[in-house]
Every structure is written in C-alpha cells, then in structure tokens.
C-alpha cells in the first residue's frame, strides 16, 4: 500500500520505518529541510533501539522516502497519517495547531480519495475538527472530493517501540465507515498474523481509549509511589508489598515499580489533557487530578532525602552530587518531564554542583541546562564520581544495575548512594559499609 506520514518525530518515524519494512511504499513529510536531508542519508534525529538500521535499510531499498511537501507525500497515497506533535499548553490543554495545519495542507492538496488517519495523541473530538478543516479547504477550491478521517492511536513504549509496532497487543481503529475499517485491517494484517488484533470502534471512543490507557498506567505508578511513601513512615518494605499485591492477577506486577514519578512525552501530557477535557465538560476528575499531584510531589522525593542528610553538615551549598541517569527512562534520549531534571533544578538552586552521566541523553541535557553553571555533563559513567560527595541514580539503565561498588566507594567523598529506582539491595550495600537511601524501603544499619 502507499502511505504518507506527516511528521518525523518519534511516532511518525517509527511508524514509517515499520510500515516500510512490511513492503509498503511510505513517504514521510517534515517541514524541516535539514531533518529531511539527513533522513534521506539514513541519519536519524531521535534515539530508539533498532530504528537507525530500519530507516537505513528501507531508504536504501526504496520503500521509504522523505520530502518537505505534503502535496508530494500525498501524491500516490491512500492513507495519510498525521503524526505531528501535540505539546501541552501551560493550562494542561493540548496545542493542536500543528494537527490543524496538516489538515489544512491535506485539504488544499488532495486530488482523490484519502483516508486521513489521526495517529497523534489528540483530545476527544479532534477528528471532527480535522474533518472540518479539510472540508473548508476543499470548499475554497470548489472541490467535492471524498475522504474519511480515522482515529488510530499509537501505543508505543519508548525504548521498545519497534517491537511494539511489529507485535502489538491491539490496534485501535476509530471509524463509522465499514469499508474504511476493512482497509485499515488490511494495512495492519501483517502485524496480526497469530490473531485478530484490530479493534474497530467509533472515532470518539478510539480517541478516548488512548487517554484512558495512559491515565490508567499513570494511576498505577502514582498509586505505588503513594504506597512507598507510606511504607517509609510505617516501617514496611514496598518491594515486599509489591510482590504481595502484584501476585493478584487483577493487579499484576507491571507499572507498580516505585520511583521518582513518571515522565516522558506521554503520561504527564495525557493525564493533564484528559483533566482539561473533563473540565471543559464541567466534570471534575478528582482521581486524575490526584494522580497528577502525587507525581509532581514524587519528582522531589530524592531531593528531600539529600537535603535531610546534608542539613547537619551545613546544607547543600558547596557540595557535589554525582548523578547517573538523565533520560526519563532507560533506552531513550527523551528528557521531557525527566525526574532527573527536577532533581538538578532543586539541588543547584541550593548551591549544589551536579556532575551527570547518561549513555545517550547527555547532549539533550546540555542543551536544556546550557545556562546552569552548576551542572556538568560528562561522557563516562565513573568520571561523574570524581570528587563528588555522594551518588544519585535516577534512570534504570542496565549498566547502572550492577556497578563496581568498591570503585564507587573509593571515588566519592562519602560512601553514600541515593537510589531513585530501587536498583540495589539495601543489605548488600550495608554489608559493603555504604549508606543507602532508596524509595519505600528501610535501610539496614551498617
């Protein structure tokens, strides 16, 4: 099939490469000529394991191409996917200006029947607006070309997106047109060979499904973080509690790992967006508002532990924190809403220096904090420890899971670790003579 994908961000580029890998002819559109030229050469601008090779192979084999013009991308396409960003505004609502501009571009360029697919994460009712904008542009041209607008939300995990695309749990398609639904089933058939995975529903239900899914997962994270905080107060161990509740199949073990809160491009934005949507309809979403509030508080939990420890020593000013992990999660360079960033802001505001390392998110962090003279980002894991007063671990990269504790102990001024992801055994570190603070677990005495 012939596809046009407008937007070469995370969702757009992953989708384009994965569709092309299955033999489809895909043309990707981006308004940035530098990005387009780099992609034509197989150079990608985002980090996702396996994506680099996938893009290079399909560009070389002629199934994947790139342009700056929507009209060129649409020329032979039946499906036109909208995968541009929907960044949050300060009030929590989604900025849909990019989506609506693409809709106008489609309406001003289309010459034959198209299936316009909203794959960007958009609030309920957006498909109706996209349909309206396309229709307005066609009317300006005096054209009456048939088209459909479909909701097809993505459910990709950063760090494992290619596997998610090739082996999806489900493919949600929102449409009231039976023919269009069948065409989407045919498009996704190669990814659902073992069983039927395409779930067809009405458009607004599909739009709502995306938000409901992410808000459910965010709720589980805030719940276990709330439990972890209570565990610290009452002397319980959240790891043991997690095992006890996760064994109940109605709850499960996924997304009940305590830590420093959720981040990234999806959960924070989508929780806020659904809260905003509910309030537009005069409904107060108390649970979702609490999920958001708990997450905001959790981002500062390690800060409080660090401050409390150094308070008897005169506070944080003049101290140095070694920091491992900057991305919001492992296997990505995405630093949007990263918990590490809140920690950096908190401690540097109190005069503490930070020397940080991340396997891939260093350049993005340098750009974000280019005006913060108290932050240094280094390119080697143990280089961050030199002369530091303590170590904080914030992202669960594999290489942080079993480090050389002897080397750590020798390099930092105090044998002191603050673990925001509960990666280590409190008993092991106690046996090594190290002071260890984590989330929701009592630390054995040395």
WOKARA-V193301 format. One record per residue. N is the residue number from 1. BURIAL is b if it has 9 or more other ideal C-beta (glycine too) atoms within 8 Angstrom, else e. D_CENTER is the distance of its C-alpha to the mean C-alpha in Angstrom with 2 decimals. Layout:
BEGIN
N_BURIAL_D_CENTER + N_BURIAL_D_CENTER
END
This chain:
BEGIN
1_e_28.97 + 2_b_28.26 + 3_b_24.85 + 4_b_23.63 + 5_b_19.95 + 6_b_19.52 + 7_b_16.56 + 8_b_15.47 + 9_b_11.90 + 10_b_9.17 + 11_b_10.29 + 12_b_13.82 + 13_b_14.58 + 14_b_13.37 + 15_b_15.31 + 16_b_18.22 + 17_b_18.66 + 18_b_18.56 + 19_b_20.95 + 20_b_23.17 + 21_b_23.34 + 22_e_25.04 + 23_e_27.68 + 24_b_26.58 + 25_b_27.41 + 26_b_24.30 + 27_b_24.48 + 28_b_21.40 + 29_b_21.91 + 30_b_20.60 + 31_e_22.67 + 32_e_22.22 + 33_e_25.16 + 34_e_24.12 + 35_b_20.84 + 36_b_22.97 + 37_e_25.65 + 38_b_23.43 + 39_b_21.86 + 40_b_25.44 + 41_e_26.18 + 42_b_23.29 + 43_e_21.40 + 44_b_17.67 + 45_e_15.74 + 46_b_12.29 + 47_e_11.93 + 48_b_11.33 + 49_e_14.12 + 50_e_16.91 + 51_b_15.84 + 52_e_18.44 + 53_e_21.25 + 54_b_20.38 + 55_b_20.48 + 56_b_23.64 + 57_b_25.43 + 58_b_24.98 + 59_b_25.90 + 60_e_28.94 + 61_e_29.96 + 62_e_29.79 + 63_b_27.37 + 64_b_24.62 + 65_b_25.59 + 66_b_24.32 + 67_b_25.90 + 68_e_25.63 + 69_e_27.59 + 70_b_26.43 + 71_e_30.04 + 72_b_30.17 + 73_b_27.00 + 74_b_28.37 + 75_e_31.87 + 76_e_32.05 + 77_b_28.91 + 78_b_29.15 + 79_b_25.45 + 80_b_23.61 + 81_b_19.84 + 82_b_18.16 + 83_b_14.62 + 84_b_14.65 + 85_e_12.39 + 86_b_12.99 + 87_e_12.39 + 88_b_13.55 + 89_e_17.16 + 90_e_18.66 + 91_e_19.96 + 92_b_16.62 + 93_b_17.54 + 94_b_15.78 + 95_b_17.32 + 96_b_18.42 + 97_e_20.74 + 98_b_19.07 + 99_b_19.15 + 100_b_22.72 + 101_e_23.80 + 102_b_22.81 + 103_b_24.78 + 104_b_27.71 + 105_b_27.55 + 106_b_27.68 + 107_b_30.61 + 108_b_32.47 + 109_b_32.16 + 110_b_32.44 + 111_e_35.81 + 112_e_35.44 + 113_e_33.59 + 114_b_29.78 + 115_b_27.11 + 116_b_24.37 + 117_b_21.08 + 118_b_18.38 + 119_b_15.10 + 120_b_13.13 + 121_b_11.94 + 122_b_15.17 + 123_b_17.41 + 124_e_20.35 + 125_e_23.15 + 126_b_21.36 + 127_b_22.96 + 128_e_26.31 + 129_b_25.70 + 130_b_24.66 + 131_b_27.85 + 132_e_29.85 + 133_b_28.83 + 134_b_29.55 + 135_b_32.83 + 136_b_33.82 + 137_b_33.46 + 138_b_35.47 + 139_e_38.10 + 140_e_38.47 + 141_e_39.32 + 142_e_41.64 + 143_e_39.75 + 144_e_39.22 + 145_b_36.82 + 146_e_35.23 + 147_b_31.45 + 148_b_28.97 + 149_b_25.58 + 150_b_23.25 + 151_b_19.98 + 152_b_17.89 + 153_b_14.35 + 154_b_11.77 + 155_b_10.51 + 156_b_8.72 + 157_e_7.00 + 158_b_5.65 + 159_b_9.00 + 160_b_11.01 + 161_b_10.39 + 162_b_14.06 + 163_e_15.49 + 164_b_13.67 + 165_b_15.12 + 166_b_18.49 + 167_e_18.79 + 168_b_17.13 + 169_e_17.99 + 170_e_18.85 + 171_b_18.86 + 172_b_19.27 + 173_b_21.65 + 174_b_22.98 + 175_b_26.42 + 176_e_30.02 + 177_e_31.54 + 178_e_32.60 + 179_e_33.08 + 180_b_29.60 + 181_b_28.17 + 182_e_30.27 + 183_b_29.15 + 184_b_25.45 + 185_b_26.59 + 186_e_28.40 + 187_b_25.47 + 188_b_23.30 + 189_e_26.35 + 190_e_25.73 + 191_b_22.51 + 192_b_24.41 + 193_e_27.65 + 194_e_28.04 + 195_e_27.73 + 196_e_27.00 + 197_b_23.30 + 198_b_23.39 + 199_e_23.63 + 200_b_25.32 + 201_b_25.46 + 202_e_26.16 + 203_b_23.80 + 204_b_23.07 + 205_b_22.44 + 206_b_19.85 + 207_b_18.07 + 208_b_18.38 + 209_b_17.23 + 210_b_13.61 + 211_b_13.61 + 212_b_15.80 + 213_b_13.70 + 214_b_10.55 + 215_b_13.14 + 216_e_15.06 + 217_b_12.49 + 218_b_11.84 + 219_b_15.64 + 220_b_16.20 + 221_b_14.28 + 222_b_16.26 + 223_b_19.32 + 224_b_19.44 + 225_b_18.88 + 226_b_21.74 + 227_b_23.81 + 228_b_23.23 + 229_b_24.57 + 230_b_27.53 + 231_b_28.13 + 232_b_28.63 + 233_e_31.20 + 234_e_33.16 + 235_e_33.09 + 236_b_31.09 + 237_b_28.63 + 238_b_25.21 + 239_b_24.83 + 240_e_28.01 + 241_b_27.08 + 242_b_23.83 + 243_e_26.06 + 244_e_28.47 + 245_b_26.25 + 246_b_23.95 + 247_e_27.12 + 248_e_27.56 + 249_e_26.16 + 250_e_25.47 + 251_e_22.90 + 252_e_21.76 + 253_e_20.12 + 254_e_16.48 + 255_e_14.15 + 256_b_17.21 + 257_b_16.68 + 258_b_17.61 + 259_b_16.14 + 260_b_15.07 + 261_b_12.77 + 262_b_9.14 + 263_b_6.79 + 264_b_3.65 + 265_e_4.03 + 266_e_4.92 + 267_b_7.10 + 268_b_9.00 + 269_b_9.63 + 270_b_10.57 + 271_b_12.75 + 272_b_14.45 + 273_b_14.98 + 274_b_16.65 + 275_b_18.67 + 276_b_19.80 + 277_b_20.73 + 278_b_22.71 + 279_b_24.53 + 280_e_25.45 + 281_e_27.25 + 282_e_28.95 + 283_e_27.21 + 284_e_25.95 + 285_b_22.95 + 286_e_23.98 + 287_e_21.77 + 288_b_18.49 + 289_b_19.84 + 290_b_20.55 + 291_b_17.12 + 292_b_15.82 + 293_e_18.85 + 294_b_18.57 + 295_b_15.04 + 296_e_16.37 + 297_e_19.34 + 298_b_17.66 + 299_b_15.99 + 300_b_19.64 + 301_b_21.05 + 302_b_21.49 + 303_b_23.01 + 304_e_25.61 + 305_b_26.56 + 306_b_27.00 + 307_b_29.02 + 308_e_31.15 + 309_b_32.01 + 310_b_33.10 + 311_e_34.81 + 312_e_38.16 + 313_e_37.90 + 314_e_37.77 + 315_b_34.07 + 316_b_31.28 + 317_e_33.04 + 318_e_34.06 + 319_b_32.00 + 320_b_29.39 + 321_b_26.15 + 322_b_24.81 + 323_b_21.03 + 324_b_19.20 + 325_b_15.45 + 326_b_13.50 + 327_b_9.93 + 328_b_7.70 + 329_b_8.21 + 330_b_10.68 + 331_e_10.92 + 332_b_8.66 + 333_b_9.94 + 334_b_6.97 + 335_b_8.78 + 336_b_7.64 + 337_b_8.96 + 338_b_9.69 + 339_b_12.55 + 340_b_14.57 + 341_b_14.95 + 342_b_16.53 + 343_b_18.77 + 344_b_19.82 + 345_e_20.71 + 346_b_22.57 + 347_b_24.71 + 348_b_25.50 + 349_e_26.66 + 350_b_29.16 + 351_b_30.32 + 352_b_28.63 + 353_b_27.74 + 354_b_24.53 + 355_b_24.50 + 356_b_21.06 + 357_b_19.89 + 358_b_16.72 + 359_e_17.15 + 360_e_15.05 + 361_b_13.48 + 362_b_17.02 + 363_e_17.64 + 364_b_14.69 + 365_b_15.89 + 366_b_19.45 + 367_e_18.78 + 368_e_17.18 + 369_b_20.08 + 370_e_22.85 + 371_e_25.12 + 372_e_24.78 + 373_e_27.75 + 374_e_27.09 + 375_b_24.00 + 376_e_24.59 + 377_b_22.03 + 378_b_23.87 + 379_e_23.41 + 380_e_24.79 + 381_b_23.69 + 382_b_27.10 + 383_b_28.00 + 384_b_25.84 + 385_b_28.33 + 386_e_31.49 + 387_e_33.24 + 388_b_30.43 + 389_b_31.55 + 390_b_28.76 + 391_b_25.47 + 392_b_22.14 + 393_b_19.42 + 394_b_15.91 + 395_b_13.57 + 396_b_14.75 + 397_b_15.47 + 398_e_18.39 + 399_e_20.78 + 400_b_20.62 + 401_e_21.64 + 402_e_25.30 + 403_b_26.32 + 404_e_29.94 + 405_b_30.72 + 406_e_34.21 + 407_b_32.98 + 408_b_30.60 + 409_b_33.57 + 410_e_35.80 + 411_b_33.50 + 412_b_32.39 + 413_e_35.10 + 414_e_34.52 + 415_b_33.38 + 416_b_30.48 + 417_b_26.87 + 418_b_24.24 + 419_b_21.61 + 420_b_18.45 + 421_b_17.30 + 422_b_20.79 + 423_e_21.04 + 424_b_24.79 + 425_e_27.97 + 426_b_29.71 + 427_e_33.03 + 428_b_32.54 + 429_b_31.76 + 430_b_34.67 + 431_e_36.90 + 432_b_35.92 + 433_e_36.93 + 434_b_33.56 + 435_b_32.39 + 436_b_29.05 + 437_b_26.84 + 438_b_23.86 + 439_b_22.30 + 440_b_24.68 + 441_b_27.13 + 442_e_30.66 + 443_b_31.52 + 444_e_34.86 + 445_e_37.50 + 446_e_38.45
END
